[in-house]
Amino acid sequence: MTRKTLPVLLFLAALAAPAPAGEPTDATKALMANRSGEARKKALERYGGSAQSEAAVEAALAWLARHQEADGSWEPKKWDADSSRQVRTGVTGLAVLVFLGAGYTEKNGKYADKVARALKWLVVQQKPDGGICDGARAREEGVGYNHAIAALALAEAHAMTGNEACGAAAQKAVDYSIKVHQCPYSGWRYKPRESADTSVTGWYTMHLRVAKAAGLKVDGMGFQGAVSFVDVVSTKDGQCRYQPGTLPSSSMTAVGMVCRLFMGTPNTDARIAKGAEHLLKELPDWNRAEVQAGGGSADLGYYYWYQGSLAMFQMGGEGWKKWNAAVQAALLKNQRQGGAKDGSLVDTDGSWDPRKSTADKTGGRVYTTAVAALTLETCYRYAPLSPEDGGAK
């Protein structure tokens, strides 16, 4: 046993004694402790938030609220998304995560009704086997992202308010993720048991990590498979590949770092530190992201900025300060401002334009706005995980 593997093994061992199902744990309180009130103010000050970043988040929330469907979902095809893909469940989950990340739940705040209707819609989409997706077509294309993101939203909602309906659905989602969808002894991809990829595995890992903190029963095989897969796609110099045999990339390196960090590897681990070095060589840049927009692993835009922010925040120090300054510069200068605020097709105030990447085209303006806002919430959305206090100035 090495020092590198010990923290992960201890984390996996903790799964043997889960909290009673449905009861959020002390870990939940710690992980999401900074989302509102005085704790949020202190986190913003300590970790590099600003009045401008907070105003941008609120403007994004207002845009999302104005464009919610009557049934509680968000329809990406109305707002610049590729009409050939079925991702309504996924983008609805992302929108919910933005509200929850800013401390708005179905029980408090000015958006309580919006959040309640969205959560109800997500619960209704759950299939008998626990998978969450809207319609047979989405099922055929692959539950993948849709399920993982929706399940993460339900787990967070349950963790924050004890919502029983969300807790029950989130538990079924956990069981589906591990018993039905996960590739045995590995990670996840679009369809059940399909050979894993790093991007989808990242969302499932976060979903299971939050579910565990929320007191749900999470079979240790889920994390063990994730650890195994991340090891397989990692290079000796700290980078990660999309799948075995592909070239490593910055976006997949960010996802790999997030997986390791949220599964118990400390931010002092050499592999994670080397990964951070790679990310700092490709800091967020609005113009460069447009020129080098590609699919999945080649994405240097919103997707990369979100995953990179989660990772670099946990690293803390000068690296986080450099990353945070760059990502705020990219996002704050390019958020849409002005015009109608009536929920119409020309209402874009508070949103971010989709770029050329595959993810942007697939999820449209709802996706880009949600992911950009989540990125700006990084300072308080999840607390630092390591004793070395990632994120601290």
URDAGI-V243040 format. One record per backbone hydrogen bond with DSSP energy under -0.5 kcal/mol. NH is the residue of the N-H (numbers start at 1). CO is the residue of the C=O. Records with the same first field share a line. If there is no record, write none. Layout:
# URDAGI-V243040
NH: CO, CO
This chain:
# URDAGI-V243040
6: 2
7: 3
9: 5
10: 6
11: 7
12: 8
13: 9
14: 10
15: 11, 12
16: 13
17: 14
18: 15
23: 20, 215
24: 22
25: 213
28: 25, 213
29: 25
30: 26
31: 27
32: 28
33: 30
35: 32
39: 36
40: 36
41: 37
42: 38
43: 39
44: 40
45: 41
46: 42
47: 43
48: 44
49: 44
54: 50
55: 51
56: 52
57: 53
58: 54
59: 55
60: 56
61: 57
62: 58
63: 59
64: 60
65: 61
66: 62
67: 63
68: 65
69: 73
72: 69
76: 74
78: 75
79: 76
81: 76
82: 361
85: 82
87: 85
91: 87
92: 88
93: 89
94: 90
95: 91
96: 92
97: 93
98: 94
99: 95
100: 96
101: 97
102: 98
103: 100
104: 99
105: 103, 108
112: 109
115: 111
116: 112
117: 113
118: 114
119: 115
120: 116
121: 117
122: 118
123: 119
124: 120
125: 121
126: 123
127: 131
130: 127
133: 125, 131
135: 133
138: 134
139: 135
140: 136
141: 137
142: 138
144: 190
146: 143
147: 143
148: 144
149: 145
150: 146
151: 147
152: 148
153: 149
154: 150
155: 151
156: 152
157: 153
158: 154
159: 155
160: 156
161: 157
162: 158
163: 157
167: 163
168: 164
169: 165
170: 166
171: 167
172: 168
173: 169
174: 170
175: 171
176: 172
177: 173
178: 174
179: 175
180: 176
181: 176
182: 177
183: 187
186: 183
193: 181
194: 191
197: 188
198: 242
201: 197
202: 198
203: 199
204: 200
205: 201
206: 202
207: 203
208: 204
209: 205
210: 206
211: 207
212: 208
213: 209
214: 210
215: 212
216: 211
218: 216
219: 217
222: 219
223: 219
224: 220
225: 221
226: 222
227: 223
228: 224
229: 225
230: 226
231: 227
232: 228
233: 229
234: 230, 231
235: 239
238: 235
240: 249
241: 233
242: 247
246: 243
249: 240
251: 297
253: 249
254: 250
255: 251
256: 252
257: 253
258: 254
259: 255
260: 256
261: 257
262: 258
263: 259, 260
264: 261
265: 260
269: 266
273: 269
274: 270
275: 271
276: 272
277: 273
278: 274
279: 275
280: 276
281: 277, 278
282: 279
289: 285
290: 286
291: 287
292: 288
293: 290
298: 295
299: 296
305: 301
306: 302
307: 303
308: 304
309: 305
310: 306
311: 307
312: 308
313: 309
314: 310
315: 311
316: 312
317: 392
320: 316
321: 317
322: 318
323: 319
324: 320
325: 321
326: 322
327: 323
328: 324
329: 325
330: 326
331: 327
332: 328
333: 329
334: 331
335: 331
336: 351
347: 344
348: 346
349: 340
350: 336
351: 348
358: 294
361: 357
362: 358
363: 359
364: 360
365: 79
367: 363
368: 364
369: 365
370: 366
371: 367
372: 368
373: 369
374: 370
375: 371
376: 372
377: 373
378: 375
380: 377
381: 377
382: 378
383: 31
389: 386
392: 389
393: 46
